[in-house]
Every structure is written in structure tokens, then in C-alpha cells.
């Protein structure tokens, strides 16, 4: 039964419970990711009634165009956010890397879950089994839909060629295996792992070879900012180290004004109460680049035990169980690193990359 914007059910004993509706993309990976979040919520709240609602997004429909050419920042999120706005769903599960650094008014990321391996992986054509990128023949074609991956790998492996490949994981693996167009493709290790396809990973790319995308490997739960009860419910899913790493990464990207159409990469580590952030920008062919590392303490200060303001968002994230001063330092780290790169000419590199990509 519907009561205002919410949905309720009545059990055999006459007890009325609210149904929490979770929105997701239709792809197999999106469903697996959403199911994993739903399972965690059920474990924490056994009486919860969950309903999963799957829908297609623009990014799932436009499959022949490179993501960087479509230029729409909310490619995989807009339709889901529309459903959230219309109260058709109560929360949405995303890959954090699909979420723009500025969310539409009224929405917030209420949970960032523990990060899966954030690195990129090489998946080889069956004919190349056992090889690494180094060992592939001259002019072998590597498939990737990411300017970030192509820019870094062109510089690191100049003997290889890089071509665009689109589609969900299933489609891309099919294109690799059933044709001879690609010697290998580059995919996020996290997605392959969640799909149970770890056996297809022939090489995990180290940060020296290829740093990852902002938020890669982390799942985010987006909610309506005004739904304090839902926000409270999902906040227990937050993983503090992942939250702080991703706040720093998102602040870095936001300050650089980067998105899908420019090659920006990061690498974060939490070690001995310090958060280390390495960030880089690249020209499209990787020949021009800037890369720096900065760090900040993530030990809570004396003020940390004051109540965190639930209305405060940091680059779209609300994390009221994590000390506010620590979140502030993580955000400042991202901003400071971006400003350092901008002072060394990052703006010029990214502007040229954007213009060249638009002209393709």
C-alpha cells in the first residue's frame, strides 16, 4: 500500500512495515553490486523489507559512442536519480566512479562501502594466454573505453595500439573472445572480481603502470538528503578508510574540473594514520603529464567527538559517523594536491586534452 511518497506492507499479524525500494542499473554487474548491499542491509536490519527496481540508463543505451565523447557527466546515474526524486525508489546503488563530484540538489551519498581492489586488470585474448602487456607483439590492439587508461598505457607500452571498446563487462569479454580485433582489454579488477571472473585476470596493473579512476572499486549508496531515517540506516555501511580516500580523490577531481573527457588518475593509501594521495593528469597520448603525492593525518582531534552536522556534504558525501575534522583534512588534501598540479600547468594539459578529444 502507498502512503504519501512511501510504500508499506502489512504482514499476517497486521503489522505494517515500510518497504525500502532500491534502484539499480539493469546490467548483471550492477545487479550483483546492488544485491551485495541489500544483503548487508538485511543482515543489519533483519525486519527490513527490500524491493529491488532495475532500470536502463543513457550509458546503457548509447553503446557505440566513446564515453568521453558523449560528454554527459551523469551518464549512468541520471535516470536513477530521477526515480529517487520522484519517490519511486528510496536509495540507489552506484559504482562510485560513475557519480559526478557535484550531485544534483537534494541528493547525497549516504554510504561508501569498503573498497574492492581499485586497480585495473589486463584480460587477454585466449590466443595470448600467459602473456603480459610487455610481451605482446608490436602493434597489438588493446581495448579500453577510458582516456585515463589509454594515456598512461601508451606512454608505458609504446609498442601497443589502443582502441575504444564499449558495452558492459559481458559484452566486452564477448567482443574480445569471439573476434580477433583485440589482443587484450583493460577492465577494473573490482568488476571482474564481483562477477566471479577473477580467473580471466592475467595481470593487475600496478600504480607505476596505470593509476586508477577517482572512486574506482568502491560502491556508493545515494539517498535523498531530507530522508534522515534512510540516511541513518545506510550510514552504518560506511567504511572509514574508503570514505576518507574517496573524499580526497573526489575533491582532487572537482578542483581540477576533470570528468570522463580528460585523463585524470589517482592512487591513495592509508598507512600509520596518514592518508597519502597521488594524483596525475595526462595529455591524450601520455607524452605530457604531471604527477605529485601529498599526505595528511587522519587521526581525530579533540573536537572530533562533537556531533557531526548531518547536513554537511563533502564532495557529495554525508558521513556523520566519521569525525568532521578528519573529513575536512581529507577534502583539503585533494584540493591542495589539485592546486599544486594546477600551479605546474595541469590546466593547460587538460584543456588541450579536452579540445583534442572533442575534435576527434
Secondary structure, DSSP 4 states (H G I P E B T S, - for coil): -EETTEEEEE-TTS-EEEEEEEEEESSHHHHHHHHHHHHHHHHH-TT-EEEEEEE--HHHH--SS-HHHH--TTTTTHHHHHHHHTTS-SEEEEEGGGS-SSPPTTEEEEEEPPPPP-SEEEEE-GGGTT--GGGSPTT-EEE-S-HHHHHHHHHH-TT-EEE---S-HHHHHHHHHHSSS-SEEEEEHHHHHHTT-GGGEEEEPPTTT--B-TTTT-EEEEEETT-HHHHHHHHTT--HHHHHHHHHHHHHHHHHT--TTS-EEEEEEEETTEEEEEEEEE-TTSSSEEEEEEEEE----GGGGSPPPTT--BTTB--TTS-HHHHHHHHHHHHHHHHHHHHTTHHHHHHHHHHHHHH-
